[in-house]
Amino acid sequence: MKTHIILMVKVLFLAIVMGACDTDEEVYQVTDRTDAYISSVQLYTADNRNVATQVTIDDVNGIINVEVKNGVNLAHLKPRCSLAPEATITPKMGVWTNFSAPVKYTVISGSGEVYKEYEIIVVEKE
């Protein structure tokens, strides 16, 4: 009987601990940083090659022009970027994205007070 009680307590404890671990929630850390910018952009193919040959970032107008090698499938690229410290970006980078047309991103400062919109335009090098 004592063994069953100990076993039940262990199972209950394990259930409580496992139930408390929710990895689907995003955690946002609010800071006083107000910087919201993209400092670099890379575009990766399915074989994990960065195909961006030239990147021009216009912070004033929020336009990022990315030139890629001729023949790259613009409809299936995975973007990555460097942001201002503690800033976040939406939609998320690192997922397959169709760049056949310009794609808009919003950078949000760490404080959550400053939003900067960017449009990434990808063209093939001729």
CYANA upper distance limits for C-alpha pairs under 8 A (distance plus 0.5 A):
  1 MET  CA      5 ILE  CA      6.95
  2 LYS  CA      6 ILE  CA      6.80
  3 THR  CA      7 LEU  CA      6.59
  4 HIS  CA      8 MET  CA      6.56
  5 ILE  CA      9 VAL  CA      6.68
  6 ILE  CA     10 LYS  CA      6.73
  7 LEU  CA     11 VAL  CA      6.71
  8 MET  CA     12 LEU  CA      6.57
  9 VAL  CA     13 PHE  CA      6.55
 10 LYS  CA     14 LEU  CA      6.61
 11 VAL  CA     15 ALA  CA      6.63
 12 LEU  CA     16 ILE  CA      6.77
 13 PHE  CA     17 VAL  CA      6.73
 14 LEU  CA     18 MET  CA      6.54
 15 ALA  CA     19 GLY  CA      6.43
 16 ILE  CA     20 ALA  CA      6.79
 17 VAL  CA     21 CYS  CA      7.42
 29 GLN  CA    110 GLY  CA      7.73
 30 VAL  CA    110 GLY  CA      6.16
 30 VAL  CA    111 SER  CA      5.63
 30 VAL  CA    112 GLY  CA      7.38
 31 THR  CA     86 GLU  CA      8.30
 31 THR  CA    110 GLY  CA      5.75
 31 THR  CA    111 SER  CA      5.17
 32 ASP  CA    110 GLY  CA      7.12
 32 ASP  CA    111 SER  CA      5.32
 33 ARG  CA     85 PRO  CA      8.34
 33 ARG  CA     86 GLU  CA      7.83
 33 ARG  CA    109 SER  CA      6.84
 33 ARG  CA    110 GLY  CA      5.64
 33 ARG  CA    111 SER  CA      5.78
 34 THR  CA    109 SER  CA      5.53
 34 THR  CA    110 GLY  CA      6.76
 34 THR  CA    111 SER  CA      6.29
 34 THR  CA    112 GLY  CA      8.07
 34 THR  CA    113 GLU  CA      7.15
 34 THR  CA    114 VAL  CA      6.39
 35 ASP  CA     84 ALA  CA      6.36
 35 ASP  CA     85 PRO  CA      7.92
 35 ASP  CA     87 ALA  CA      7.67
 35 ASP  CA    109 SER  CA      5.81
 35 ASP  CA    110 GLY  CA      7.88
 35 ASP  CA    114 VAL  CA      7.70
 36 ALA  CA     83 LEU  CA      7.84
 36 ALA  CA     84 ALA  CA      6.20
 36 ALA  CA     87 ALA  CA      6.59
 36 ALA  CA    107 VAL  CA      6.07
 36 ALA  CA    108 ILE  CA      6.17
 36 ALA  CA    109 SER  CA      5.16
 36 ALA  CA    110 GLY  CA      8.44
 36 ALA  CA    114 VAL  CA      6.90
 36 ALA  CA    115 TYR  CA      6.96
 36 ALA  CA    116 LYS  CA      6.48
 37 TYR  CA     59 ASP  CA      7.91
 37 TYR  CA     83 LEU  CA      6.26
 37 TYR  CA     84 ALA  CA      5.91
 37 TYR  CA     87 ALA  CA      8.41
 37 TYR  CA    107 VAL  CA      6.83
 37 TYR  CA    116 LYS  CA      7.29
 38 ILE  CA     57 ILE  CA      8.45
 38 ILE  CA     81 CYS  CA      7.30
 38 ILE  CA     82 SER  CA      6.34
 38 ILE  CA     83 LEU  CA      5.09
 38 ILE  CA     84 ALA  CA      7.01
 38 ILE  CA    107 VAL  CA      8.03
 39 SER  CA     57 ILE  CA      8.09
 39 SER  CA     81 CYS  CA      7.81
 39 SER  CA     82 SER  CA      5.93
 39 SER  CA     83 LEU  CA      6.31
 39 SER  CA     84 ALA  CA      7.75
 40 SER  CA     55 VAL  CA      8.16
 40 SER  CA     57 ILE  CA      8.29
 40 SER  CA     81 CYS  CA      5.84
 40 SER  CA     82 SER  CA      5.67
 40 SER  CA     83 LEU  CA      8.04
 41 VAL  CA     55 VAL  CA      7.46
 41 VAL  CA     79 PRO  CA      7.55
 41 VAL  CA     80 ARG  CA      6.32
 41 VAL  CA     81 CYS  CA      4.83
 41 VAL  CA     82 SER  CA      7.20
 42 GLN  CA     50 ASN  CA      6.56
 42 GLN  CA     51 VAL  CA      8.01
 42 GLN  CA     52 ALA  CA      6.44
 42 GLN  CA     79 PRO  CA      6.26
 42 GLN  CA     80 ARG  CA      5.71
 42 GLN  CA     81 CYS  CA      6.60
 43 LEU  CA     49 ARG  CA      8.42
 43 LEU  CA     50 ASN  CA      5.75
 43 LEU  CA     51 VAL  CA      6.30
 43 LEU  CA     52 ALA  CA      6.19
 43 LEU  CA     77 LEU  CA      6.53
 43 LEU  CA     78 LYS  CA      6.06
 43 LEU  CA     79 PRO  CA      5.03
 43 LEU  CA     80 ARG  CA      6.87
 44 TYR  CA     48 ASN  CA      5.86
 44 TYR  CA     49 ARG  CA      5.60
 44 TYR  CA     50 ASN  CA      4.90
 44 TYR  CA     51 VAL  CA      6.53
 44 TYR  CA     52 ALA  CA      8.45
 44 TYR  CA     77 LEU  CA      6.09
 44 TYR  CA     78 LYS  CA      5.46
 44 TYR  CA     79 PRO  CA      6.78
 44 TYR  CA     80 ARG  CA      8.40
 45 THR  CA     49 ARG  CA      5.94
 45 THR  CA     50 ASN  CA      7.23
 45 THR  CA     51 VAL  CA      7.59
 45 THR  CA     76 HIS  CA      7.59
 45 THR  CA     77 LEU  CA      5.84
 45 THR  CA     78 LYS  CA      6.95
 46 ALA  CA     76 HIS  CA      8.37
 46 ALA  CA     77 LEU  CA      7.98
 51 VAL  CA     68 VAL  CA      5.96
 51 VAL  CA     69 LYS  CA      6.77
 51 VAL  CA     72 VAL  CA      8.26
 52 ALA  CA     66 VAL  CA      6.76
 52 ALA  CA     67 GLU  CA      6.23
 52 ALA  CA     68 VAL  CA      5.12
 52 ALA  CA     69 LYS  CA      7.68
 53 THR  CA     66 VAL  CA      8.00
 53 THR  CA     67 GLU  CA      6.10
 53 THR  CA     68 VAL  CA      5.80
 53 THR  CA     69 LYS  CA      7.20
 54 GLN  CA     66 VAL  CA      6.31
 54 GLN  CA     67 GLU  CA      5.58
 54 GLN  CA     68 VAL  CA      7.66
 55 VAL  CA     64 ILE  CA      7.50
 55 VAL  CA     65 ASN  CA      6.26
 55 VAL  CA     66 VAL  CA      5.06
 55 VAL  CA     67 GLU  CA      6.92
 56 THR  CA     64 ILE  CA      6.15
 56 THR  CA     65 ASN  CA      5.66
 56 THR  CA     66 VAL  CA      7.03
 57 ILE  CA     62 GLY  CA      8.10
 57 ILE  CA     63 ILE  CA      6.71
 57 ILE  CA     64 ILE  CA      5.02
 57 ILE  CA     65 ASN  CA      7.09
 58 ASP  CA     62 GLY  CA      6.13
 58 ASP  CA     63 ILE  CA      5.65
 58 ASP  CA     64 ILE  CA      6.54
 59 ASP  CA     63 ILE  CA      7.33
 61 ASN  CA    118 TYR  CA      8.48
 62 GLY  CA    116 LYS  CA      8.01
 62 GLY  CA    117 GLU  CA      6.48
 62 GLY  CA    118 TYR  CA      4.82
 62 GLY  CA    119 GLU  CA      6.68
 63 ILE  CA    118 TYR  CA      6.06
 63 ILE  CA    119 GLU  CA      5.52
 63 ILE  CA    120 ILE  CA      6.70
 63 ILE  CA    121 ILE  CA      7.98
 64 ILE  CA    118 TYR  CA      7.39
 64 ILE  CA    119 GLU  CA      6.53
 64 ILE  CA    120 ILE  CA      5.22
 64 ILE  CA    121 ILE  CA      6.61
 65 ASN  CA    120 ILE  CA      6.53
 65 ASN  CA    121 ILE  CA      5.45
 65 ASN  CA    122 VAL  CA      6.54
 65 ASN  CA    123 VAL  CA      8.20
 66 VAL  CA    120 ILE  CA      7.68
 66 VAL  CA    121 ILE  CA      6.58
 66 VAL  CA    122 VAL  CA      5.23
 66 VAL  CA    123 VAL  CA      6.87
 67 GLU  CA    122 VAL  CA      6.34
 67 GLU  CA    123 VAL  CA      5.58
 67 GLU  CA    124 GLU  CA      6.19
 67 GLU  CA    125 LYS  CA      6.41
 68 VAL  CA     72 VAL  CA      7.47
 68 VAL  CA    122 VAL  CA      7.58
 68 VAL  CA    123 VAL  CA      6.73
 68 VAL  CA    124 GLU  CA      5.42
 68 VAL  CA    125 LYS  CA      6.23
 69 LYS  CA    124 GLU  CA      6.19
 69 LYS  CA    125 LYS  CA      5.84
 70 ASN  CA    124 GLU  CA      5.54
 70 ASN  CA    125 LYS  CA      5.77
 70 ASN  CA    126 GLU  CA      6.80
 71 GLY  CA    124 GLU  CA      7.83
 72 VAL  CA    124 GLU  CA      7.83
 73 ASN  CA     77 LEU  CA      7.79
 74 LEU  CA     98 ASN  CA      6.63
 74 LEU  CA     99 PHE  CA      5.60
 74 LEU  CA    100 SER  CA      5.75
 74 LEU  CA    122 VAL  CA      8.07
 75 ALA  CA     97 THR  CA      7.05
 75 ALA  CA     98 ASN  CA      4.39
 75 ALA  CA     99 PHE  CA      5.97
 75 ALA  CA    100 SER  CA      6.07
 76 HIS  CA     96 TRP  CA      6.24
 76 HIS  CA     97 THR  CA      6.19
 76 HIS  CA     98 ASN  CA      6.00
 76 HIS  CA     99 PHE  CA      7.99
 77 LEU  CA     95 VAL  CA      8.49
 77 LEU  CA     96 TRP  CA      5.88
 77 LEU  CA     97 THR  CA      5.89
 77 LEU  CA     98 ASN  CA      7.08
 77 LEU  CA     99 PHE  CA      7.69
 78 LYS  CA     93 MET  CA      7.78
 78 LYS  CA     94 GLY  CA      5.86
 78 LYS  CA     95 VAL  CA      5.79
 78 LYS  CA     96 TRP  CA      5.14
 78 LYS  CA     97 THR  CA      6.41
 79 PRO  CA     93 MET  CA      6.04
 79 PRO  CA     94 GLY  CA      5.91
 79 PRO  CA     95 VAL  CA      7.46
 79 PRO  CA     96 TRP  CA      8.05
 79 PRO  CA     97 THR  CA      7.86
 80 ARG  CA     93 MET  CA      6.06
 80 ARG  CA     94 GLY  CA      6.08
 81 CYS  CA     93 MET  CA      7.95
 83 LEU  CA     87 ALA  CA      6.67
 83 LEU  CA     88 THR  CA      7.84
 83 LEU  CA    107 VAL  CA      8.41
 84 ALA  CA    109 SER  CA      8.10
 85 PRO  CA    110 GLY  CA      8.00
 86 GLU  CA    109 SER  CA      7.37
 86 GLU  CA    110 GLY  CA      5.34
 87 ALA  CA    107 VAL  CA      7.15
 87 ALA  CA    108 ILE  CA      5.99
 87 ALA  CA    109 SER  CA      4.95
 87 ALA  CA    110 GLY  CA      5.18
 88 THR  CA    107 VAL  CA      6.21
 88 THR  CA    108 ILE  CA      5.75
 88 THR  CA    109 SER  CA      7.15
 88 THR  CA    110 GLY  CA      7.64
 89 ILE  CA     93 MET  CA      8.03
 89 ILE  CA    105 TYR  CA      7.25
 89 ILE  CA    106 THR  CA      6.09
 89 ILE  CA    107 VAL  CA      4.94
 89 ILE  CA    108 ILE  CA      6.61
 90 THR  CA    105 TYR  CA      6.16
 90 THR  CA    106 THR  CA      5.81
 90 THR  CA    107 VAL  CA      7.09
 91 PRO  CA    105 TYR  CA      6.59
 91 PRO  CA    106 THR  CA      7.81
 99 PHE  CA    103 VAL  CA      6.95
 99 PHE  CA    121 ILE  CA      7.75
 99 PHE  CA    122 VAL  CA      6.70
100 SER  CA    122 VAL  CA      7.85
101 ALA  CA    121 ILE  CA      7.54
101 ALA  CA    122 VAL  CA      8.19
102 PRO  CA    119 GLU  CA      6.73
102 PRO  CA    120 ILE  CA      6.01
102 PRO  CA    121 ILE  CA      5.16
102 PRO  CA    122 VAL  CA      7.50
103 VAL  CA    119 GLU  CA      6.03
103 VAL  CA    120 ILE  CA      5.80
103 VAL  CA    121 ILE  CA      7.32
104 LYS  CA    117 GLU  CA      7.52
104 LYS  CA    118 TYR  CA      6.20
104 LYS  CA    119 GLU  CA      4.87
104 LYS  CA    120 ILE  CA      6.84
105 TYR  CA    117 GLU  CA      6.29
105 TYR  CA    118 TYR  CA      5.73
105 TYR  CA    119 GLU  CA      6.74
105 TYR  CA    120 ILE  CA      8.25
106 THR  CA    115 TYR  CA      7.02
106 THR  CA    116 LYS  CA      6.11
106 THR  CA    117 GLU  CA      4.91
106 THR  CA    118 TYR  CA      6.68
107 VAL  CA    115 TYR  CA      6.19
107 VAL  CA    116 LYS  CA      5.67
107 VAL  CA    117 GLU  CA      6.79
107 VAL  CA    118 TYR  CA      8.25
108 ILE  CA    112 GLY  CA      6.33
108 ILE  CA    113 GLU  CA      7.94
108 ILE  CA    114 VAL  CA      6.36
108 ILE  CA    115 TYR  CA      5.21
108 ILE  CA    116 LYS  CA      7.13
109 SER  CA    113 GLU  CA      6.90
109 SER  CA    114 VAL  CA      5.77
109 SER  CA    115 TYR  CA      7.01
